[in-house]
Amino acid sequence: MQRLRINEDIKPLSEVRTGIANFIKQVHNTKRPVIITQHGKSVAVLIDATEYEAMQEKIELLTDVQTSISQVENGQGIDHVEAMDIVLSRVLK
């Protein structure tokens, strides 16, 4: 996802309501999110569906990495040689 451009990508809800198709097109073309504000405060983010899916995948991967780090810190991990032996034994069956 591209970085937000504050002067272009923050829009009031009233403006989004009247031109939603244009904002969907903008998000799709630029791959940047649009921040929607109401009464001067951010209330929602409009992002491209493909970008959203990519974000979800990254979050899942980072969650798995954090879980792995926690397991290793708690002594639940195995060393490289043992992991390689397990994988090779399964592959060579």
Backbone as a chain_set.jsonl record, in Angstrom:
{"seq": "MQRLRINEDIKPLSEVRTGIANFIKQVHNTKRPVIITQHGKSVAVLIDATEYEAMQEKIELLTDVQTSISQVENGQGIDHVEAMDIVLSRVLK", "coords": {"N": [[0.839, -1.166, 0.0], [0.507, 2.19, -0.787], [1.95, 5.18, 0.664], [0.049, 7.398, 2.673], [-1.195, 10.498, 1.514], [-1.567, 13.388, 2.963], [-2.804, 15.828, 2.159], [-4.358, 14.986, 0.043], [-5.715, 12.641, 0.658], [-7.408, 12.659, 2.863], [-10.659, 13.04, 3.689], [-13.807, 14.686, 4.224], [-16.808, 13.174, 5.493], [-19.178, 14.117, 4.304], [-18.313, 14.935, 1.773], [-17.423, 12.511, 0.729], [-19.802, 11.067, 0.65], [-21.198, 12.303, -1.457], [-19.599, 11.768, -3.626], [-18.78, 9.066, -3.865], [-18.136, 7.107, -5.809], [-16.029, 8.283, -7.2], [-14.086, 8.345, -5.202], [-13.685, 5.658, -4.701], [-12.591, 4.932, -7.141], [-10.257, 6.51, -7.029], [-8.898, 5.316, -4.844], [-8.504, 2.766, -5.882], [-6.885, 3.325, -8.135], [-4.626, 4.707, -7.08], [-3.749, 3.14, -5.001], [-3.66, 4.015, -2.46], [-4.971, 4.636, 0.798], [-8.109, 6.236, 1.693], [-8.852, 8.462, 4.151], [-11.669, 8.916, 6.063], [-13.423, 11.533, 7.471], [-15.394, 12.795, 10.203], [-16.983, 15.461, 11.614], [-14.461, 16.56, 11.927], [-12.872, 14.511, 12.91], [-11.176, 11.405, 12.408], [-13.0, 8.654, 11.145], [-13.297, 6.42, 9.56], [-11.755, 4.214, 7.131], [-11.127, 3.961, 3.738], [-10.114, 1.485, 1.641], [-8.416, -0.221, -1.046], [-9.611, -3.378, -2.133], [-7.814, -5.46, -2.787], [-5.487, -4.518, -1.593], [-6.333, -4.605, 1.045], [-6.624, -7.379, 1.459], [-3.92, -8.135, 1.179], [-2.854, -6.832, 3.4], [-4.13, -8.267, 5.442], [-2.97, -10.802, 5.1], [-0.309, -10.202, 5.738], [-0.605, -9.471, 8.419], [-1.446, -11.924, 9.509], [0.885, -13.451, 9.052], [2.773, -12.03, 10.606], [1.62, -12.411, 13.106], [1.935, -15.18, 13.373], [4.738, -15.271, 13.437], [5.223, -13.854, 15.811], [4.002, -15.59, 17.645], [5.682, -17.795, 17.343], [8.111, -16.738, 18.271], [7.448, -16.281, 20.955], [7.004, -18.933, 21.765], [9.584, -20.024, 21.49], [10.95, -18.451, 23.354], [9.772, -19.439, 25.642], [10.862, -21.898, 25.851], [9.835, -23.841, 24.188], [10.688, -24.397, 21.673], [12.582, -26.023, 19.019], [15.873, -27.054, 18.016], [17.74, -26.231, 14.997], [18.894, -28.506, 13.693], [17.416, -30.658, 14.728], [14.86, -29.932, 13.787], [15.31, -30.081, 11.031], [15.84, -32.828, 10.771], [13.315, -33.874, 11.43], [11.699, -32.846, 9.351], [12.969, -33.948, 7.085], [12.634, -36.689, 7.598], [9.906, -36.96, 7.28], [9.558, -36.221, 4.614], [11.041, -38.108, 3.213], [9.687, -40.468, 3.511]], "CA": [[0.0, 0.0, 0.0], [1.245, 3.446, -0.873], [1.82, 6.062, 1.828], [-1.021, 8.382, 2.677], [-0.876, 11.901, 1.221], [-2.524, 14.071, 3.827], [-3.577, 16.849, 1.436], [-5.204, 14.372, -0.981], [-6.354, 11.386, 1.068], [-8.279, 12.817, 4.024], [-11.864, 13.669, 3.154], [-14.962, 14.663, 5.117], [-17.875, 12.236, 5.129], [-20.129, 14.771, 3.391], [-17.717, 14.91, 0.434], [-17.399, 11.112, 0.293], [-21.19, 10.693, 0.331], [-21.629, 12.813, -2.768], [-18.723, 11.338, -4.724], [-18.165, 7.791, -3.47], [-17.552, 6.419, -6.971], [-14.726, 8.912, -7.481], [-13.13, 7.954, -4.18], [-13.365, 4.25, -4.955], [-11.671, 4.955, -8.284], [-8.993, 7.054, -6.532], [-8.255, 4.288, -4.026], [-8.079, 1.693, -6.782], [-5.798, 3.793, -9.007], [-3.432, 5.146, -6.351], [-3.406, 2.13, -3.978], [-3.55, 4.712, -1.178], [-6.263, 4.696, 1.477], [-8.734, 7.526, 1.933], [-9.327, 8.586, 5.525], [-12.942, 9.623, 6.081], [-13.585, 12.237, 8.744], [-16.719, 13.302, 10.563], [-16.791, 16.484, 12.641], [-13.035, 16.803, 12.09], [-12.165, 13.349, 13.466], [-11.201, 10.252, 11.513], [-13.993, 7.655, 11.553], [-13.242, 5.227, 8.715], [-10.715, 4.18, 6.1], [-11.516, 3.294, 2.503], [-8.913, 0.95, 0.988], [-8.616, -1.154, -2.142], [-9.834, -4.74, -1.639], [-6.571, -6.223, -2.93], [-4.592, -4.029, -0.551], [-6.854, -5.118, 2.316], [-6.237, -8.794, 1.534], [-2.473, -8.183, 1.414], [-2.649, -6.458, 4.796], [-4.576, -9.388, 6.273], [-1.945, -11.838, 4.997], [0.858, -9.742, 6.503], [-0.958, -9.551, 9.838], [-1.409, -13.345, 9.872], [2.283, -13.865, 9.09], [3.397, -11.418, 11.78], [1.063, -13.092, 14.278], [2.623, -16.475, 13.446], [6.118, -15.014, 13.86], [5.19, -13.5, 17.233], [3.714, -16.824, 18.372], [6.911, -18.597, 17.314], [9.083, -16.111, 19.174], [6.988, -16.566, 22.321], [7.242, -20.352, 22.039], [11.03, -20.21, 21.667], [11.297, -17.832, 24.631], [9.247, -20.294, 26.708], [11.517, -23.198, 25.797], [9.044, -24.805, 23.417], [11.249, -24.534, 20.341], [13.578, -27.078, 18.784], [16.984, -26.487, 17.262], [17.714, -26.388, 13.544], [19.215, -29.885, 13.303], [16.255, -31.49, 15.064], [13.789, -29.574, 12.855], [15.673, -30.627, 9.727], [15.643, -34.275, 10.842], [11.873, -34.142, 11.399], [11.216, -32.564, 8.005], [13.522, -34.947, 6.156], [12.024, -37.996, 7.853], [8.555, -36.926, 6.699], [9.656, -36.115, 3.165], [11.648, -39.313, 2.65], [8.834, -41.661, 3.745]], "C": [[0.89, 1.237, 0.0], [1.013, 4.285, 0.383], [0.707, 7.08, 1.61], [-0.476, 9.768, 2.333], [-1.949, 12.744, 1.907], [-3.392, 15.074, 3.061], [-4.52, 16.266, 0.391], [-6.091, 13.254, -0.442], [-7.164, 11.473, 2.355], [-9.473, 13.641, 3.577], [-12.994, 13.625, 4.176], [-16.049, 13.732, 4.58], [-18.845, 12.859, 4.137], [-19.614, 14.747, 1.953], [-17.701, 13.486, -0.121], [-18.799, 10.661, -0.118], [-21.581, 11.108, -1.079], [-20.777, 12.313, -3.924], [-18.05, 10.013, -4.465], [-17.517, 7.07, -4.644], [-16.18, 6.982, -7.308], [-13.676, 8.483, -6.466], [-12.748, 6.482, -4.307], [-12.37, 4.157, -6.106], [-10.297, 5.461, -7.854], [-8.221, 6.008, -5.743], [-7.721, 3.165, -4.908], [-6.862, 2.113, -7.616], [-4.51, 4.107, -8.251], [-2.902, 4.104, -5.377], [-3.154, 2.78, -2.616], [-4.918, 4.72, -0.519], [-6.808, 6.126, 1.492], [-9.261, 7.495, 3.363], [-10.59, 9.437, 5.491], [-13.121, 10.238, 7.464], [-15.043, 12.649, 8.945], [-16.518, 14.239, 11.749], [-15.306, 16.669, 12.963], [-12.227, 15.65, 12.662], [-12.26, 12.184, 12.499], [-12.166, 9.201, 12.052], [-13.933, 6.37, 10.73], [-12.107, 5.368, 7.705], [-11.257, 3.403, 4.915], [-10.237, 2.816, 1.828], [-9.316, -0.029, -0.108], [-8.717, -2.574, -1.59], [-8.574, -5.592, -1.718], [-5.563, -5.815, -1.866], [-5.03, -4.539, 0.822], [-6.458, -6.582, 2.501], [-4.748, -8.941, 1.826], [-2.154, -7.824, 2.859], [-3.025, -7.596, 5.731], [-3.529, -10.508, 6.266], [-0.707, -11.466, 5.813], [0.594, -9.832, 7.998], [-0.908, -10.999, 10.312], [0.037, -13.835, 9.999], [2.98, -13.306, 10.325], [2.886, -12.04, 13.072], [1.74, -14.45, 14.466], [4.065, -16.3, 13.932], [6.148, -14.697, 15.348], [4.897, -14.725, 18.096], [4.962, -17.696, 18.457], [7.956, -18.04, 18.267], [8.712, -16.402, 20.625], [7.253, -18.018, 22.702], [8.722, -20.611, 22.294], [11.459, -19.632, 23.015], [10.828, -18.665, 25.827], [9.828, -21.709, 26.674], [10.769, -24.254, 25.008], [9.597, -25.032, 22.011], [12.191, -25.717, 20.238], [14.69, -26.47, 17.944], [16.904, -26.872, 15.791], [17.93, -27.839, 13.108], [18.029, -30.8, 13.574], [15.091, -31.207, 14.106], [14.062, -30.16, 11.475], [15.471, -32.139, 9.7], [14.163, -34.632, 10.753], [11.32, -33.956, 9.997], [11.696, -33.624, 7.022], [12.896, -36.322, 6.366], [10.606, -38.061, 7.263], [8.585, -36.915, 5.193], [10.133, -37.429, 2.557], [10.835, -40.576, 2.874], [8.182, -42.13, 2.483]], "O": [[1.895, 1.301, 0.707], [0.009, 4.121, 1.075], [0.473, 7.548, 0.495], [0.588, 10.157, 2.814], [-3.097, 12.791, 1.465], [-4.597, 15.151, 3.3], [-5.397, 16.974, -0.103], [-7.125, 12.954, -1.039], [-7.569, 10.44, 2.889], [-9.33, 14.784, 3.144], [-13.132, 12.648, 4.911], [-16.182, 13.536, 3.372], [-19.29, 12.181, 3.211], [-20.393, 14.559, 1.019], [-17.939, 13.282, -1.312], [-18.962, 9.957, -1.114], [-22.221, 10.347, -1.805], [-21.183, 12.419, -5.081], [-16.879, 9.835, -4.799], [-16.448, 6.479, -4.486], [-15.269, 6.233, -7.664], [-12.514, 8.279, -6.817], [-11.604, 6.111, -4.044], [-11.414, 3.385, -6.043], [-9.278, 4.905, -8.266], [-7.021, 5.833, -5.951], [-6.612, 2.674, -4.696], [-5.92, 1.337, -7.778], [-3.419, 3.804, -8.734], [-1.743, 4.167, -4.968], [-2.526, 2.189, -1.737], [-5.931, 4.803, -1.213], [-6.064, 7.092, 1.325], [-10.025, 6.604, 3.734], [-10.585, 10.546, 4.955], [-12.989, 9.564, 8.486], [-15.804, 12.823, 7.994], [-15.946, 13.848, 12.768], [-14.935, 16.903, 14.113], [-11.023, 15.788, 12.878], [-13.285, 11.988, 11.847], [-12.164, 8.89, 13.243], [-14.46, 5.341, 11.153], [-11.582, 6.454, 7.458], [-11.789, 2.305, 5.078], [-9.375, 3.622, 1.48], [-10.413, -0.588, -0.093], [-7.979, -2.932, -0.672], [-8.298, -6.369, -0.804], [-4.868, -6.661, -1.303], [-4.193, -4.867, 1.662], [-6.009, -6.975, 3.577], [-4.356, -9.782, 2.635], [-1.285, -8.44, 3.476], [-2.32, -7.862, 6.704], [-3.236, -11.093, 7.309], [-0.128, -12.312, 6.495], [1.476, -10.227, 8.761], [-0.389, -11.28, 11.392], [0.372, -14.55, 10.943], [3.699, -14.029, 11.014], [3.643, -12.181, 14.033], [2.079, -14.827, 15.588], [4.551, -17.089, 14.742], [7.001, -15.209, 16.073], [5.483, -14.879, 19.168], [5.263, -18.266, 19.506], [8.61, -18.793, 18.988], [9.58, -16.734, 21.432], [7.675, -18.305, 23.822], [9.072, -21.342, 23.22], [12.24, -20.251, 23.736], [11.424, -18.601, 26.902], [9.353, -22.603, 27.373], [11.046, -25.445, 25.15], [9.014, -25.793, 21.239], [12.551, -26.334, 21.241], [14.474, -25.483, 17.241], [16.108, -27.723, 15.395], [17.213, -28.337, 12.24], [17.678, -31.628, 12.734], [14.415, -32.135, 13.662], [13.154, -30.677, 10.824], [14.982, -32.676, 8.707], [13.797, -35.591, 10.073], [10.566, -34.795, 9.504], [10.914, -34.135, 6.221], [12.656, -37.043, 5.398], [10.173, -39.116, 6.8], [7.734, -37.529, 4.55], [9.665, -37.817, 1.486], [11.258, -41.657, 2.464], [7.44, -43.112, 2.5]]}, "num_chains": 1, "name": "protein.A"}
